[in-house]
Amino acid sequence: MRLIEAIPATTWSATVPTSELLPLVLSKRDRLDPEDHAALSALPVRTERYEHGATIIPQGPAPNESCLVVAGMSLRTQQLGQSRTIVSAIHIPGDFVDLHAFLLDELDHSVVAQGRCEVQFIHSDALREVTRTRPHLTRLLWMSTLIDAKIHRAWLAASVGLRATERIGHLLSELFVRYQLIGAVRDGTFRMPLEQKDLESLLGYSKTHVNRSVQELRARGLIDWERNTVTVHQPDTLADLSKFDPKYLELRSAAR
């Protein structure tokens, strides 16, 4: 089954060094002290780049590394039988795609590149050393896996309880907040390697449903979406329409 159509190379975003990106994301959840920053900066990484549709992590035995997205986007996919592929998560820069693999023996999903994607792999031995010496960082990394689970539950609830326009608005609201987290939103606008047509396979909607829903959001003055560029004009109104509550993303004050 075709998952997501290829996208132009112009959506390929600049790499953010792990030493800057990972502390940035974690610090949105709680304060990091200088020792925490130093420990993150010292993590040894292996950088790999993938073209659209390439498998980054295959389903099966868990690898001895965990993967951090630093540019582009990846999708977590799961097989239903031999002919159907379901997208169960979207990962953007700053996301640890499979931190849970550090503790698991078997992965029930694959991770594939959506457009061009750059990732950095961190060996389990390095993560094990963090858990041994930096308990605060350990809690924050553990939190990131729990937030992944909360996002998955929010997706499940939205897929069951929202009509197409609300569901698409919910997804755009979530991505808007997640891109804000890494400083990638300017004047309400962010770029991502997804187009409107990708929602057909991503959310399981027909082309007619997608077009009608996006047109409704546009007609209400809530969004503009041209190829890979989305502008959210009224985030609060879009969130209200879409029943979106960002609390599940666990954005906390770093001043605690």
ABEGO torsion letter per residue (X at the ends): XBABBBBBAAABBBBBBAAAAAAAAAAAABBBBAAAAAAAAABBBBBBBBBBGBBABBBEBBBABBBBBABEBBBBBBBBEAABBBBABBBBBGBBAAAAAAABABBABBBBBBEBBBBBBBBAAAAAAAAAABAAAAAAAAAAAAAAAAAAAAAAAAAAABBAAAAAAAAAAAAAAAAAAAGABBGGBBBBABBAAAAAAAAGBBAAAAAAAAAAAAAAGABBBBEABBBBABAAAAAAAAGBBAAAAGBBBAAX
